[in-house]
């Protein structure tokens, strides 16, 4: 442990790095219940959905990120149990809601107003969020199943912004703030040179970099990799991520940063090579993969984003939205194409039956496409929706990433709610919880079979 320092967080962090526990096995709720724990000299961590860090110097405190609204009061109490000194600065690592929404309890304190500091693009993000509140409500319900979700239109705005870099002082502690484009265009990472502490924000989060997110705006994997290499050159002793546990030890910190940069660079270079050769996006998606040696790292697993989605974002960044298929430039509406294919194949039931067959054969990619066409061809048919619900439910069980599971769970719930009359979000949580309604509760055994066109299980 760092200089003999120990805490439950650092113990778990060491276990995860050494492979005796996986990042998904870390009991974050238990760790959070223990309050703010010291993870470096004068630096504490409160592990939330987005981590919050407190930094203490001779001239007061600084916060790096402030978490979300739901946990704001618990986080405030934890920080105040650690120190009652004045908070001079609150730094937003970027403008995502889970990092900027915990200021209210601190702003309510007596004393001088805390200066919120962020990159200059954070204000533009907040303005965009206000214009797209409905869309953000829908995609967050789809991705996480939030039952009570109303995307905010008002945010705590920064008091001070910067363009490229800024230096702050807490007396004996200096904070170097640096801008980077990676997951977002407004990212800030920080380094405390006297303490050897690196705060990465979401530029490092213990999973495959969130550089592809299919429902969010552009990501910047090239510049992300450059920022990671710049951080690696600082020889930091402690890495404090936006999500997940600290990494302690200069060699470990450097390895994590360089591995992540190499991972991103490999996806970018493979994608560009195929684009330059004239390949279509469909070819590129199925040809590009991360290096095997990096894909097995515990901090590069596709539990949130996926390499396939990163490839799509590289294409969008360098090649625009057209995928190279001329029929997709100005296509017929989805439902028109679906009805035409249904006519050719014998109707929506025939498409649904073929989807069930594909699922039974293990080809869930094809099964989902066919089930979707069947539902578009005849959106009022309950039998078609039953097969669509089952196919997407099987797909949910196969997927590793939060993003894929959310989209497929939502699709399954849409159709299941049609056939049962239940509330979509109630069904969403049943499916997310692993319910297979066509399998008797007492039945155990192998993976449930896909349904056939009559709603029966195929073996």
PyMOL commands that set and color helices and strands:
alter all, ss='L'
color gray80, all
select helices_A, chain A and resi 2-4+8-18+23-25+28-33+72-82+97-100+104-107+121-131+133-144+221-232+250-276+281-287+292-295+298-300+307-319+326-328+334-345+348-360+364-377+382-398+402-420+424-432
alter helices_A, ss='H'
color red, helices_A
select strands_A, chain A and resi 37-40+43-46+52-57+60-64+87-91+115-119+160-162+165-169+174-180+187-192+197-201+238-241+247-248
alter strands_A, ss='S'
color yellow, strands_A
deselect
rebuild
show_as cartoon
